[in-house]
Structure formats: C-alpha cells, structure tokens
Amino acid sequence: MLISFNNRLFMKNIFFLLLTLLLIRCSSKENNEKHIVISQPHTSVADVVNFSDYFEIIEVINLESSDSSIIDYTHKIVFDDFYFILGGGAVYKFDKTGKYILKVKRGEDGPNAIKNLTDLILLKNENRLWIYDSHHRRISQFDYNLIFEINYDLDYPLFGLEKLETGLIGSPGYMMVVKEPYSLFRFSGKNLATGYSLEETTMGFDIEKSDYLHIFRHDYFSELETGDLDFVNSFNDTIYNINQNGESSIKYVIDFKDKRVLEGELVNKGYTSIVDVFNYINSTDKSFNIGNIFESNNSLIYRFFNSGKPYFSIYDKKNNKLTSGQIIKFNYKGQEIAFPIDEEMRIGSFGNGKGYLSIPSESSVIGENQKVFNTQDGDNPIIIIFNEK
C-alpha cells in the first residue's frame, strides 16, 4: 500500500509539473503574440484622411513671427504653461497665446555652448528643462526662464533621450556607440546631481548598418498618457512600448507586405551614407521610415514614406480599422480644411492625451487656407492642438 500511495503521489506531482510547464509555455506564447500587426496597403496621393473622424481640434496657435522668433524647423514641442519648441538653431519659448518670449541658441561660444540640439525634456514637477547635446554628449539643465544651471556629461552620443521614473532611455539609432551594435540604451539614476549609469543595451542590429543607416532624427520616442513611451524603429517597421522601468516589448508591426523594404535591400549594397539608402528606396515603390508617432486610447497615428512622398495613417484600435492617405482633412471654424501632407509637418505628443500638429504656413503647403489661419509665407508654423473625440 505504501508503494502504491507513493506511486500515486509521484504521478500526481508529475501531472502538476507538466501542467505548470504547459501554462508557462502558453503564457509566454501569449506574451510573445501580444503585439498587433497593422496591414498597411499601398496608398494613393489622392487618398484623404479625415482627421476630424478621430480627433477634435482644441486650439490653433499662431506663433509670433519676428526676426528673433522665426523657427527654421519644428522638431519637438513640450508644454507646461509655456510652449518650448526645439528648432534646428535654437530652443524657443512662447506663451500660451503664441507670443514669443526668448530662446537658447545653438553654437554660441563658451564652456556651456550647445553644438547639437538633439532632444528636449521637460521636468514639470521641477519647472526645469533639459537640452541634450549629442555632440558634447551631455545634458544641460535650464529653468523655465531659460537660465542655464548645470551640465551633466552622459558620455554617450544618442539621437533621442527621455526621462523615466528609474532613469533614462535613449537611442543612437543604428550608430555604433559601444562595442556591439545596439539601438536602445537604458540608464539608471535619479537626477543630474547623483548621475546616471548605463545599465543595459538592447535591440541589436546588423553591424554593417552602422556605416550608413544612422540618421539624426527627433521622433524616436512619443509619450503616452499612462507615462509609458512608444519607441519607433523606422527600419524594421516596428513600434515598441517602453514602461517606466525601461522594459521594452513589441507593440505594433506595420506590415507593408510586398511594399516592405527587405533586409537584403539594406545590407550588402555598397551604401556609403543614408542618402544612398534613401535614393535607392525612393526610386522604388517600397514604403518605409515609420515616424511621427502619436497614440491615444483608441487611435494610433504614424507617418511613412513611399516613392519619396510622405503619407499619413490613423489606426482605429477599437474597430481594427486603418485609414491612410497623402491628404489630411479636418474641420476648423466651421470650414473644411484640406491639404497634402508635407515632409516638414510634425506630429507629436504632450503626454497628457493631447497631441499637436506643426504645419508650415507656406502657401505651397496649405494654399488658400492661409486666410483661414491668418498667416502668410515666411511666418512661423501653425500649431494645432488636438485630443481624442
């Protein structure tokens, strides 16, 4: 009887062990398959995206245009009582109405001079602003009056940088920064006073790509209302979620199907620069270069390029529906506004459920809509603030 009881106990333990392993395997499989594949069809230049079907225009900001305040290109906007705008030559400060206040210029002489205006980080609880300079590999801290306070040498050249609860997260794109090719860097630390240390490098890539695929861009990261981040890897058509601990997981894969740029078209081609890559891809009918991400509770916006032209997609998460086009349309002041997507148009997130569109004011972009927005050629871009309907 004792032997029989032990056998039954042994078999029971084996059963529960196998069941546990099966559940773990199923759980792991579910986690690996959690991401959403968005099937992106080929889009015509005549296709229209009705922005007003998904989002509501809250406000339109006409930024003051003067010799001191003209922005060459809008890379990123952050907001906390003031609009701080990262341009190519300076960081500009405007009030809520768009009135220009002051700026921090790139390239001025001195020990605290900024060479590259790579990224802009807002510390709302401290009323502070960080400007990251990839040339000097450092973070410069300013107060809201744009008075310099402190520099911190991060020692790594990155193209995008964001602050997390547990440290920092950054990306060098496809640039070789450490001995192995990785495109996501996680740093631990609390503040500039105590410093940050590199904890982890992830998302490896083919080492050949570091010779020509690194690109200086400003839309690697987009803040969500939850505080998490979206991170876009533009050359594998993937959007990742990064939580406040810096842990990443695949969230969306944009499937261009037969218009997808294949790995074989990115390596072993004798490219010497990113220009060579763009020239080749733009000469085909392939789609690539996912960027300008904004995600709300129900929708995901992203931009991509096909045959050298920018396109725009809105993915309806609730209904699993995708709308794409080269023309954006929305309602403003009782009028229907429509114009083609321009390469200099910027889409971004304020991280509080609100997003922004930065639209060039030129007649070559918005045409007769200049009258509606009360703008003219040579003016600063129009800033459109929106949230989900």
PyMOL commands that set and color helices and strands:
alter all, ss='L'
color gray80, all
select helices_A, chain A and resi 2-32+51-53+124-126+207-211+257-259+263-265+274-282+363-373
alter helices_A, ss='H'
color red, helices_A
select strands_A, chain A and resi 36-39+48-50+55-62+76-79+83-86+90-94+100-105+119-123+128-133+138-143+148-153+160-163+167-171+182-189+196-204+221-223+229-233+238-242+248-255+287-295+299-306+309-316+321-325+327-332+335-340+346-349+354-359+382-388
alter strands_A, ss='S'
color yellow, strands_A
deselect
rebuild
show_as cartoon
